[in-house]
Amino acid sequence: MTSKQRAYLRSLAHSLEPIFQVGKASITPEMTMAIAEALEARELVKISVLKNCPDDAGGIAQTLAERTKSEVVQVVGKKITLYKESKNKKRIELPSPAKK
């Protein structure tokens, strides 16, 4: 993913509300599956990490990205934004990579 594409996704994510919360149980298999399903339906999801979560947001973002085969768009404080292109419900058209 290019920086231009990442910036475009950040601009789209700015108005999104978090649809998942990671709490003291951290990442469960059920949560990972639910996030994967949400990514397929929406392509771009925002996740909130609660204060009682023992793990840091950056580590959680990387783990979720690996498990859901998605990309980390950004981690700001306790908010994580993930992107994964949908196979069936493509909504977001990314800017084409710059040509050299």
C-alpha positions as CSV (number, residue, x, y, z in Angstrom):
1,M,0.0,0.0,0.0
2,T,1.4,3.4,-1.0
3,S,1.4,6.4,1.3
4,K,-1.1,8.1,-1.0
5,Q,-3.5,5.2,-0.7
6,R,-3.0,5.1,3.1
7,A,-3.7,8.9,3.3
8,Y,-6.9,8.4,1.3
9,L,-8.0,5.6,3.7
10,R,-7.2,7.8,6.7
11,S,-9.4,10.5,5.3
12,L,-12.3,8.1,4.8
13,A,-11.8,6.7,8.3
14,H,-11.8,10.1,10.0
15,S,-15.6,10.2,10.2
16,L,-16.0,6.5,11.2
17,E,-17.0,5.5,14.7
18,P,-15.3,2.4,16.2
19,I,-17.5,-0.7,15.8
20,F,-15.4,-3.0,18.0
21,Q,-13.8,-2.6,21.4
22,V,-10.8,-4.6,22.7
23,G,-11.0,-5.0,26.5
24,K,-9.3,-6.9,29.2
25,A,-9.7,-10.2,27.4
26,S,-7.6,-8.7,24.6
27,I,-8.1,-10.4,21.2
28,T,-10.3,-13.5,21.2
29,P,-10.8,-15.9,18.3
30,E,-14.5,-14.8,18.2
31,M,-13.5,-11.1,18.0
32,T,-11.0,-11.9,15.2
33,M,-13.7,-13.7,13.2
34,A,-16.2,-10.8,13.7
35,I,-13.6,-8.3,12.6
36,A,-12.8,-10.4,9.5
37,E,-16.5,-10.5,8.6
38,A,-16.9,-6.7,9.2
39,L,-13.8,-6.1,6.9
40,E,-15.4,-8.2,4.2
41,A,-18.7,-6.2,4.5
42,R,-17.2,-2.7,5.0
43,E,-13.6,-2.9,3.9
44,L,-12.6,-0.2,6.4
45,V,-13.2,-0.6,10.2
46,K,-12.2,1.3,13.2
47,I,-11.5,-0.4,16.5
48,S,-11.2,1.1,20.0
49,V,-8.8,-0.3,22.6
50,L,-10.2,0.2,26.1
51,K,-8.1,1.4,29.0
52,N,-8.4,-2.0,30.8
53,C,-6.7,-3.9,27.9
54,P,-3.3,-5.1,29.0
55,D,-1.8,-4.9,25.4
56,D,-0.7,-1.9,23.5
57,A,-2.7,-0.7,20.5
58,G,0.2,-1.1,18.0
59,G,0.7,-4.7,19.0
60,I,-3.0,-5.4,18.8
61,A,-3.2,-3.8,15.3
62,Q,-0.4,-5.9,14.0
63,T,-1.9,-9.1,15.4
64,L,-5.3,-8.4,14.0
65,A,-3.9,-7.4,10.6
66,E,-2.0,-10.8,10.4
67,R,-5.0,-12.8,11.5
68,T,-7.5,-11.1,9.2
69,K,-5.0,-10.7,6.3
70,S,-5.7,-6.9,6.3
71,E,-3.6,-3.7,6.4
72,V,-3.1,-1.4,9.3
73,V,-4.1,2.0,8.0
74,Q,-3.3,3.9,11.2
75,V,-3.0,3.6,15.0
76,V,-3.8,6.9,16.8
77,G,-3.7,6.6,20.6
78,K,-6.2,3.8,21.4
79,K,-7.9,3.8,18.0
80,I,-7.0,1.3,15.2
81,T,-8.1,1.5,11.6
82,L,-7.8,-1.6,9.4
83,Y,-8.5,-2.0,5.7
84,K,-9.0,-5.1,3.5
85,E,-10.3,-5.1,0.0
86,S,-13.6,-7.0,-0.2
87,K,-14.0,-10.0,-2.5
88,N,-17.7,-9.5,-3.1
89,K,-18.7,-6.0,-1.9
90,K,-16.0,-3.7,-3.2
91,R,-16.9,-0.2,-2.1
92,I,-13.6,1.7,-1.8
93,E,-11.6,2.6,-4.9
94,L,-8.0,3.3,-3.9
95,P,-6.0,5.9,-5.8
96,S,-3.7,4.2,-8.3
97,P,-0.1,4.0,-7.2
98,A,2.1,6.8,-8.6
99,K,4.1,5.8,-11.7
100,K,7.7,6.6,-12.0
